[in-house]
Amino acid sequence: MESFSLILAIVVVTALAFDFTNGFHDTANAMATTISTGALRPKVAVAMSAVLNLVGAFLSVEVANTISKGLVDETGIRPEVIFAALVGAILWNLLTWLVGLPSSSSHALMGGLIGAAIASAGLGAVHGDVLVTKVLLPAIAAPIVAGVAALVASRLTYTLGRKADGEAAKKGYRAGQIASAGLVSLAHGTNDAQKTMGIITLALVAGGALTPDSDPPMWVILSAGLAIALGTYLGGWRIIRTMGKGLTDLQPQQGFAAQTSAATVILASSHLGFSLSTTHSVSGAVMGAGLGRKGGVVRWSTATRMFVAWGLTLPAAALVAALAEWVCGLGDWGTALVAVFLVASSFAIWKISRREVVDHTNVNDTEEAGDAEPAGVVTTAIAAVTPPPAGAAAGDLTATIPAQATASDAKAPSAATPV
């Protein structure tokens, strides 16, 4: 085993910086619905998520092995290539965080790795079969499966709880939502922290510090878990607002159904070694749960922007990474130039974000009701055939408001918002 070179140390630090951005970028996946329904206060929610992310990092290394051993050819990769890949992934994470869009950190990382590998060694450096079977197909299937499961679970929950006492049922579902949110956090650590483990392991192999086909060392697992936990604790409040209030309005029953469905899909994929996007899974589950309640509304304008971001993630990160790899290929000064560009761009994005601060004090604030978008054809059609919620039997008049009326008030502040 060779000692660390300077470039290898830079790659490891940059990978942990990506892991940190992954943490605050994806906090919404676990805790947005829990915060928006008032099941947990914002700071308590992100602290709980951070701890469980750290625990989850130690549960498996299957996804890490998919990235370090399967996606690209280890023999044709240099540490500079991995550094360029991380530059593309970090910048995409920061840009989508700035505009509050829940895009996939996982796909940003893999897009960056693919772009940099192709720029360095050609198309042959990417294993196309692994890309299709363990990245692209799960990316399409995950939000659909999670969305359908959450829709069915929401309908079933309302049907079974129709005769239950309204307030008692809501308290029970809030408790269940906290448990399911914890499960999503655990799953996120199991799936997403491993991606950084995989990229660091790949860099160590490329730099000669590990032999090919090695599993991630314990120090890599620990450092990746700590980095994603710290990022999670800081909270990606902009994306939490979009996921919790901007996409749909959820009641505790729906939040429980969404979180449970997403956690099941994520944990199953981690066990199988699929490099799944937790963002895709949770977003699909939230939309499915939103359509599972009579009068529920999904804001399709927000969803459309989110879908566009999903489609751009792989190619955009790949393009930036390919350009970064080209500059790094000019020599040590090129690598230094890319590093300066990354730091300067990250600082500029952070400064822009300070113009409109979103944090735990205003994460549940919503726009004026007059700005709400009307219910779309899909929402109206599904809502018309959805059984009435339990609140209808318990005297909750708001649960029986027609879809059109609900849509007009979709962005009114939730009564469940913590104070």
Secondary structure, DSSP 8 states (H G I E B T S, - for coil): -----HHHHHHHHHHHHHHHHHHHHHHHHHHHHHHHTTSS-HHHHHHHHHHHHHHHTTS--HHHHIIIIIIB-GGG--HHHHHHHHHHHHHHHHHHHHTT----HHHHHHHHHHHHHHHHH-GGGB-HHHHIIIIIHHHHHHHHHHHHHHHHHHHHHHHHTTTS-HHHHHHHHHHHHHHHHHHHHHHHHHHHHHHHHHHHHHHHHHTTSS-TT----HHHHHHHHHHHHHHHHH--HHHHHIIIIISB---HHHHHHHHHHHHHHHHHHHHHT----HHHHHHHHHHHHHHTSTT--B-HHHHHHHHHHHHHHHHHHHHHHHHHHHHHTT-HHHHHHHHHHHHHHHHHHHHHHTTS---TTTTT----GGG-----HHHHHHHHTS---GGGTTT-GGGGS-HHHHHHTTTS--TT---
